[in-house]
Amino acid sequence: MAGRTQYEELMRQFSAFGAVRRELGRILPSDCPSGSAAVLTLLGRHGAMRMSKLAELLAVDMSVTSRHVAHVAERGWIERSPDPADRRSRILRLTPSGWAQVDEFSRRTAQLLADRLSDWNDDEVGRLIQLMARLRASFDDCRSAPPRPDPHLPLEQTQTTRTPA
């Protein structure tokens, strides 16, 4: 088991990781703040869902989630439809415009990471991915997900993966 000194250094590294997150935030479009981008990204990764599930995945309360959802809905990036199982609830799903935003985030993020990690070899990047996934699993991160669902299928059939256009 690692010693206290190593855990203290790990804490310092986590604190410094804020700079990476800030730079990733700077590549977002001006009309899409990070909370809205998180909503779109989670809907892209997990598929259509209720607002309560989205709030859980965002790890924020419903009022914050509602503000983010209103912002992306106003821009036409998501649609809210009645939940067939409970008409009081709404199902959130990406629109084609929302999928385009998710794809653009992905493209921009991949480019930024490719630029910043250009001196890393494939094995180092792969090892970083493995270690970060293991760290998240150690904290029981509920945001881990299977591949993106097909946006053209009904909610109950969204188990197949989507092939990007």
C-alpha positions as a Markdown table, in Angstrom:
| # | Residue | x | y | z |
|---|---|---|---|---|
| 1 | Met | 0.0 | 0.0 | 0.0 |
| 2 | Ala | 1.2 | 3.5 | -0.8 |
| 3 | Gly | 2.5 | 5.7 | 2.0 |
| 4 | Arg | 1.1 | 9.0 | 3.2 |
| 5 | Thr | 3.7 | 11.0 | 1.2 |
| 6 | Gln | 2.5 | 9.4 | -2.0 |
| 7 | Tyr | -1.2 | 10.1 | -1.1 |
| 8 | Glu | -0.3 | 13.7 | -0.3 |
| 9 | Glu | 1.4 | 14.0 | -3.7 |
| 10 | Leu | -1.6 | 12.5 | -5.4 |
| 11 | Met | -3.8 | 15.1 | -3.6 |
| 12 | Arg | -1.6 | 17.8 | -5.0 |
| 13 | Gln | -1.8 | 16.4 | -8.5 |
| 14 | Phe | -5.7 | 16.2 | -8.2 |
| 15 | Ser | -5.7 | 19.9 | -7.2 |
| 16 | Ala | -3.5 | 20.8 | -10.1 |
| 17 | Phe | -5.7 | 18.9 | -12.5 |
| 18 | Gly | -8.1 | 21.9 | -12.4 |
| 19 | Ala | -5.8 | 23.5 | -15.0 |
| 20 | Val | -6.5 | 20.7 | -17.4 |
| 21 | Arg | -10.3 | 21.0 | -16.8 |
| 22 | Arg | -10.2 | 24.7 | -17.4 |
| 23 | Glu | -8.4 | 24.3 | -20.7 |
| 24 | Leu | -10.9 | 21.7 | -21.7 |
| 25 | Gly | -13.7 | 24.1 | -20.8 |
| 26 | Arg | -12.2 | 26.8 | -23.0 |
| 27 | Ile | -12.7 | 24.8 | -26.1 |
| 28 | Leu | -16.5 | 24.7 | -25.7 |
| 29 | Pro | -18.6 | 26.9 | -27.9 |
| 30 | Ser | -19.5 | 30.3 | -26.3 |
| 31 | Asp | -23.2 | 29.5 | -26.2 |
| 32 | Cys | -22.5 | 26.2 | -24.4 |
| 33 | Pro | -21.3 | 26.5 | -20.8 |
| 34 | Ser | -19.7 | 23.5 | -19.1 |
| 35 | Gly | -23.0 | 22.4 | -17.4 |
| 36 | Ser | -24.8 | 22.3 | -20.7 |
| 37 | Ala | -22.0 | 20.4 | -22.3 |
| 38 | Ala | -22.2 | 17.9 | -19.4 |
| 39 | Val | -25.9 | 17.4 | -20.1 |
| 40 | Leu | -25.3 | 16.8 | -23.8 |
| 41 | Thr | -22.4 | 14.6 | -23.2 |
| 42 | Leu | -24.3 | 12.4 | -20.7 |
| 43 | Leu | -27.3 | 12.1 | -23.0 |
| 44 | Gly | -24.9 | 11.2 | -25.8 |
| 45 | Arg | -23.2 | 8.5 | -23.7 |
| 46 | His | -26.2 | 7.1 | -21.8 |
| 47 | Gly | -29.1 | 7.8 | -24.2 |
| 48 | Ala | -32.5 | 9.1 | -23.4 |
| 49 | Met | -33.4 | 9.4 | -19.7 |
| 50 | Arg | -35.5 | 11.1 | -17.1 |
| 51 | Met | -34.4 | 14.3 | -15.5 |
| 52 | Ser | -33.9 | 12.5 | -12.1 |
| 53 | Lys | -31.4 | 10.1 | -13.7 |
| 54 | Leu | -29.6 | 13.0 | -15.3 |
| 55 | Ala | -29.4 | 14.8 | -12.0 |
| 56 | Glu | -27.9 | 11.7 | -10.5 |
| 57 | Leu | -25.3 | 11.4 | -13.2 |
| 58 | Leu | -24.4 | 15.1 | -13.0 |
| 59 | Ala | -24.2 | 14.7 | -9.2 |
| 60 | Val | -26.2 | 18.0 | -8.7 |
| 61 | Asp | -29.7 | 18.7 | -7.4 |
| 62 | Met | -32.8 | 18.9 | -9.6 |
| 63 | Ser | -32.9 | 22.7 | -9.6 |
| 64 | Val | -29.4 | 22.9 | -11.1 |
| 65 | Thr | -30.2 | 20.1 | -13.6 |
| 66 | Ser | -33.4 | 22.0 | -14.6 |
| 67 | Arg | -31.5 | 25.1 | -15.4 |
| 68 | His | -29.0 | 23.2 | -17.6 |
| 69 | Val | -31.8 | 21.3 | -19.3 |
| 70 | Ala | -33.7 | 24.6 | -20.0 |
| 71 | His | -30.6 | 26.1 | -21.6 |
| 72 | Val | -30.0 | 23.2 | -24.0 |
| 73 | Ala | -33.7 | 22.8 | -24.8 |
| 74 | Glu | -33.9 | 26.6 | -25.7 |
| 75 | Arg | -31.2 | 26.0 | -28.2 |
| 76 | Gly | -33.0 | 22.9 | -29.7 |
| 77 | Trp | -30.3 | 20.5 | -28.6 |
| 78 | Ile | -32.6 | 18.2 | -26.7 |
| 79 | Glu | -36.3 | 17.4 | -26.8 |
| 80 | Arg | -38.5 | 16.7 | -23.8 |
| 81 | Ser | -41.3 | 14.2 | -24.3 |
| 82 | Pro | -43.8 | 12.6 | -21.9 |
| 83 | Asp | -42.6 | 9.4 | -20.3 |
| 84 | Pro | -45.0 | 6.6 | -21.4 |
| 85 | Ala | -44.5 | 4.9 | -18.0 |
| 86 | Asp | -45.3 | 8.1 | -16.0 |
| 87 | Arg | -46.9 | 11.1 | -17.9 |
| 88 | Arg | -45.8 | 13.5 | -15.1 |
| 89 | Ser | -42.2 | 12.8 | -16.0 |
| 90 | Arg | -40.3 | 13.8 | -19.1 |
| 91 | Ile | -37.8 | 11.8 | -21.1 |
| 92 | Leu | -34.9 | 13.9 | -22.4 |
| 93 | Arg | -33.2 | 12.9 | -25.6 |
| 94 | Leu | -30.7 | 14.6 | -28.0 |
| 95 | Thr | -32.0 | 16.1 | -31.2 |
| 96 | Pro | -29.9 | 15.9 | -34.4 |
| 97 | Ser | -28.6 | 19.3 | -33.5 |
| 98 | Gly | -27.7 | 18.0 | -30.1 |
| 99 | Trp | -25.8 | 15.0 | -31.6 |
| 100 | Ala | -23.9 | 17.5 | -33.7 |
| 101 | Gln | -22.9 | 19.4 | -30.6 |
| 102 | Val | -21.7 | 16.2 | -28.9 |
| 103 | Asp | -19.8 | 15.2 | -32.0 |
| 104 | Glu | -18.2 | 18.6 | -32.1 |
| 105 | Phe | -17.2 | 18.5 | -28.4 |
| 106 | Ser | -15.7 | 15.1 | -29.1 |
| 107 | Arg | -13.7 | 16.3 | -32.1 |
| 108 | Arg | -12.4 | 19.4 | -30.2 |
| 109 | Thr | -11.5 | 17.4 | -27.1 |
| 110 | Ala | -9.7 | 14.7 | -29.1 |
| 111 | Gln | -7.7 | 17.4 | -31.0 |
| 112 | Leu | -6.8 | 19.2 | -27.8 |
| 113 | Leu | -5.6 | 16.0 | -26.1 |
| 114 | Ala | -3.7 | 14.9 | -29.2 |
| 115 | Asp | -2.0 | 18.3 | -29.2 |
| 116 | Arg | -1.1 | 18.3 | -25.5 |
| 117 | Leu | -0.1 | 14.6 | -25.4 |
| 118 | Ser | 1.8 | 14.6 | -28.7 |
| 119 | Asp | 5.0 | 13.5 | -26.9 |
| 120 | Trp | 3.3 | 10.6 | -25.2 |
| 121 | Asn | 3.4 | 7.2 | -26.9 |
| 122 | Asp | 0.3 | 5.0 | -27.4 |
| 123 | Asp | 1.2 | 2.7 | -24.5 |
| 124 | Glu | 1.5 | 5.7 | -22.1 |
| 125 | Val | -1.9 | 7.1 | -23.2 |
| 126 | Gly | -3.4 | 3.6 | -22.9 |
| 127 | Arg | -1.9 | 3.2 | -19.4 |
| 128 | Leu | -3.3 | 6.6 | -18.3 |
| 129 | Ile | -6.8 | 5.5 | -19.5 |
| 130 | Gln | -6.5 | 2.2 | -17.6 |
| 131 | Leu | -5.4 | 4.0 | -14.4 |
| 132 | Met | -8.1 | 6.7 | -14.6 |
| 133 | Ala | -10.8 | 4.1 | -15.2 |
| 134 | Arg | -9.5 | 2.1 | -12.2 |
| 135 | Leu | -9.5 | 5.2 | -10.1 |
| 136 | Arg | -13.1 | 6.0 | -11.0 |
| 137 | Ala | -14.1 | 2.5 | -10.3 |
| 138 | Ser | -12.5 | 2.7 | -6.9 |
| 139 | Phe | -14.9 | 5.7 | -6.2 |
| 140 | Asp | -17.9 | 3.9 | -7.6 |
| 141 | Asp | -18.4 | 6.5 | -10.3 |
| 142 | Cys | -21.9 | 6.0 | -11.7 |
| 143 | Arg | -21.1 | 7.8 | -14.9 |
| 144 | Ser | -19.3 | 4.9 | -16.5 |
| 145 | Ala | -21.4 | 3.8 | -19.5 |
| 146 | Pro | -21.6 | 1.5 | -22.4 |
| 147 | Pro | -21.1 | 2.9 | -25.9 |
| 148 | Arg | -23.5 | 5.6 | -27.2 |
| 149 | Pro | -27.0 | 4.4 | -28.1 |
| 150 | Asp | -28.5 | 4.7 | -31.6 |
| 151 | Pro | -30.5 | 8.0 | -31.5 |
| 152 | His | -32.8 | 6.8 | -34.2 |
| 153 | Leu | -34.3 | 3.9 | -32.2 |
| 154 | Pro | -37.1 | 4.1 | -29.7 |
| 155 | Leu | -36.0 | 4.4 | -26.0 |
| 156 | Glu | -36.6 | 0.7 | -25.3 |
| 157 | Gln | -34.4 | -0.3 | -28.2 |
| 158 | Thr | -31.3 | 1.9 | -27.5 |
| 159 | Gln | -29.0 | -0.9 | -26.5 |
| 160 | Thr | -27.2 | -1.0 | -29.9 |
| 161 | Thr | -24.4 | 1.3 | -30.5 |
| 162 | Arg | -24.5 | 4.4 | -32.7 |
| 163 | Thr | -22.2 | 4.6 | -35.7 |
| 164 | Pro | -21.1 | 8.3 | -36.0 |
| 165 | Ala | -21.9 | 9.8 | -39.4 |
